[in-house]
Amino acid sequence: MLSTLSTLPEGYRALVVGAQGGIGAALMARLQADPRCGGVWGTARQPDAASQLLPMDLCHEPSIEAAMQALRVHGPFHVLINAAGVLSLNGVPPEKRLADLNAEHMAQVLAINALGPAVWLKHAVALLPRQGRCVVATLSARVGSIGDNRKGGWYAYRASKAALNMLWRTAAIEVARQRPEAVLLALHPGTVFSPLSKPFVPDGPEQPGLMHPENAAARLLAVIDTATESGSFKAWDGSTIEW
């Protein structure tokens, strides 16, 4: 299935943060294959030498500022996607009980999943056009929904994605004052066969909400293409998730 972002202008430019991850790399490939796309750039914390990706560490603001400044000559950008994030960190799995909580670990997860993307957005807004449709999407997760939380557990990951959702919703209000056609989205990609989820979901056949990265990327781009409500939280199938 060829992904084409038909609601963006011909020759639109795209940026993918976390472009070496499973979903990030698949998004890069889909965007590069879109004949309407005028160029795709990507970032990674430690990019492979042959990847031509920009180095950018979401936990180091000077590197964020430098990467976004380097991209300004290629702008404006019409679709920006943050696909970076962590579920487990330093071999520590998601917490199942309060007794498992560790403040330092939680702070690291929050820094990568919520604070870093917000600081990136602070610098990335300057890449957007002042007029015309543009989209800034971040990968969130259904487990970040407070209203949908019925199983508990996964404290740091849930909290980080809930914080990310609030930051994106708040930024959508401010960005709309200068760029009224900009759409900010928090996206739940479903469960994807990727390095992030591999410890919890072994590779296998696809089913609704359980996909390989290539199909997850196609579905996410379809949601990005059709979304009109800035500050919303959408699933891979286009449905709205409660906060």
MIFIZA-126126 format. One line per field, with one value per residue (C-alpha): x, y, z; residue number from 1. Coordinates in steps of 0.05 Angstrom, whole numbers, padded with zeros to 5 digits. Layout:
N
X <- X,...
Y <- Y,...
Z <- Z,...
num <- NUM,...
This chain:
243
X <- 00000,00031,00024,00009,-00004,-00055,-00076,-00006,00021,00057,00131,00119,00179,00180,00221,00223,00254,00278,00288,00330,00275,00226,00169,00213,00251,00186,00158,00221,00214,00140,00152,00211,00166,00112,00119,00088,00142,00198,00246,00252,00301,00312,00347,00375,00411,00471,00461,00496,00553,00520,00450,00457,00413,00424,00449,00400,00393,00325,00357,00407,00375,00437,00437,00362,00373,00432,00394,00332,00375,00411,00344,00317,00352,00311,00244,00188,00169,00097,00099,00141,00137,00169,00177,00229,00214,00230,00189,00243,00308,00377,00347,00293,00224,00160,00140,00083,00077,00087,00144,00181,00184,00251,00252,00316,00290,00222,00257,00297,00234,00198,00257,00260,00185,00156,00205,00251,00196,00168,00235,00242,00174,00197,00252,00215,00156,00202,00206,00131,00100,00061,00003,-00025,-00036,00020,00022,00065,00053,00083,00078,00042,00008,-00061,-00033,-00022,-00097,-00120,-00192,-00174,-00129,-00163,-00103,-00054,00021,00073,00077,00134,00114,00040,00059,00108,00057,00003,00051,00068,-00007,-00017,00044,00020,-00051,-00026,00022,-00034,-00070,-00010,00013,-00056,-00049,00006,-00007,-00082,-00078,-00026,-00050,-00016,-00030,-00014,-00017,-00024,00009,-00021,00025,00081,00132,00193,00254,00215,00160,00199,00211,00135,00106,00142,00141,00082,00022,-00013,-00082,-00122,-00078,-00018,00025,00093,00127,00113,00038,00037,00072,00022,-00037,-00005,00007,-00066,-00088,-00040,-00067,-00140,-00136,-00165,-00173,-00109,-00092,-00127,-00106,-00117,-00106,-00076,-00146,-00166,-00210,-00205,-00177,-00202,-00152
Y <- 00000,00066,00121,00190,00250,00281,00337,00367,00410,00380,00375,00375,00363,00314,00302,00238,00239,00171,00147,00086,00054,00003,00051,00110,00073,00048,00119,00144,00091,00106,00180,00171,00128,00181,00215,00279,00286,00335,00309,00269,00282,00240,00244,00192,00196,00157,00151,00098,00127,00110,00131,00206,00220,00281,00267,00291,00271,00286,00292,00345,00411,00439,00380,00390,00464,00449,00397,00441,00500,00458,00439,00509,00519,00461,00486,00498,00428,00405,00341,00328,00261,00242,00166,00164,00133,00078,00025,-00010,00024,-00002,-00072,-00050,-00074,-00035,-00035,-00082,-00058,00004,-00034,-00034,00042,00076,00152,00157,00106,00142,00209,00179,00151,00217,00255,00212,00202,00269,00324,00313,00313,00377,00412,00387,00416,00483,00487,00450,00498,00547,00497,00500,00545,00605,00589,00525,00456,00423,00367,00354,00283,00245,00172,00164,00101,00080,00062,00138,00147,00159,00144,00078,00053,-00011,-00057,-00014,-00027,00003,00064,00104,00089,00106,00170,00191,00182,00217,00275,00275,00278,00339,00374,00363,00384,00448,00464,00455,00514,00560,00539,00552,00626,00636,00576,00565,00507,00468,00402,00372,00298,00246,00178,00107,00061,-00003,-00059,-00063,-00119,-00076,-00076,-00034,-00086,-00149,-00168,-00168,-00188,-00243,-00236,-00271,-00262,-00195,-00182,-00119,-00072,-00119,-00102,-00102,-00033,-00025,-00032,00009,00066,00064,00067,00124,00165,00154,00182,00241,00255,00258,00288,00358,00367,00396,00372,00305,00234,00184,00109,00075,00063,00137,00128,00179,00156,00187,00226
Z <- 00000,-00022,00030,00000,00044,-00003,00044,00046,-00011,-00070,-00053,00022,00067,00126,00188,00230,00299,00322,00250,00269,00310,00283,00270,00255,00200,00170,00170,00135,00081,00069,00064,00017,-00028,-00032,-00100,-00072,-00019,-00034,00018,00082,00138,00201,00268,00315,00381,00353,00278,00238,00197,00131,00150,00134,00195,00238,00309,00361,00434,00464,00533,00510,00489,00454,00406,00393,00378,00332,00292,00283,00264,00211,00181,00174,00107,00080,00106,00114,00137,00131,00172,00234,00270,00336,00336,00393,00460,00510,00545,00585,00602,00622,00627,00676,00654,00665,00738,00759,00831,00873,00907,00840,00834,00830,00826,00784,00733,00729,00718,00660,00626,00635,00606,00543,00531,00552,00569,00510,00457,00488,00484,00413,00396,00426,00373,00316,00311,00275,00217,00204,00151,00177,00130,00103,00131,00170,00221,00282,00309,00367,00382,00448,00474,00495,00564,00572,00575,00647,00630,00595,00651,00676,00688,00727,00727,00680,00724,00692,00621,00633,00669,00615,00559,00600,00610,00535,00518,00563,00534,00463,00479,00512,00456,00405,00436,00432,00362,00334,00351,00299,00254,00253,00203,00242,00271,00332,00344,00396,00363,00390,00338,00365,00387,00336,00326,00340,00386,00437,00445,00430,00503,00513,00445,00406,00331,00298,00252,00249,00277,00290,00331,00326,00265,00234,00229,00154,00163,00227,00190,00133,00181,00222,00158,00138,00205,00198,00128,00150,00220,00228,00303,00333,00403,00394,00415,00359,00351,00290,00261,00267,00328,00385,00451,00516,00557
num <- 1,2,3,4,5,6,7,8,9,10,11,12,13,14,15,16,17,18,19,20,21,22,23,24,25,26,27,28,29,30,31,32,33,34,35,36,37,38,39,40,41,42,43,44,45,46,47,48,49,50,51,52,53,54,55,56,57,58,59,60,61,62,63,64,65,66,67,68,69,70,71,72,73,74,75,76,77,78,79,80,81,82,83,84,85,86,87,88,89,90,91,92,93,94,95,96,97,98,99,100,101,102,103,104,105,106,107,108,109,110,111,112,113,114,115,116,117,118,119,120,121,122,123,124,125,126,127,128,129,130,131,132,133,134,135,136,137,138,139,140,141,142,143,144,145,146,147,148,149,150,151,152,153,154,155,156,157,158,159,160,161,162,163,164,165,166,167,168,169,170,171,172,173,174,175,176,177,178,179,180,181,182,183,184,185,186,187,188,189,190,191,192,193,194,195,196,197,198,199,200,201,202,203,204,205,206,207,208,209,210,211,212,213,214,215,216,217,218,219,220,221,222,223,224,225,226,227,228,229,230,231,232,233,234,235,236,237,238,239,240,241,242,243
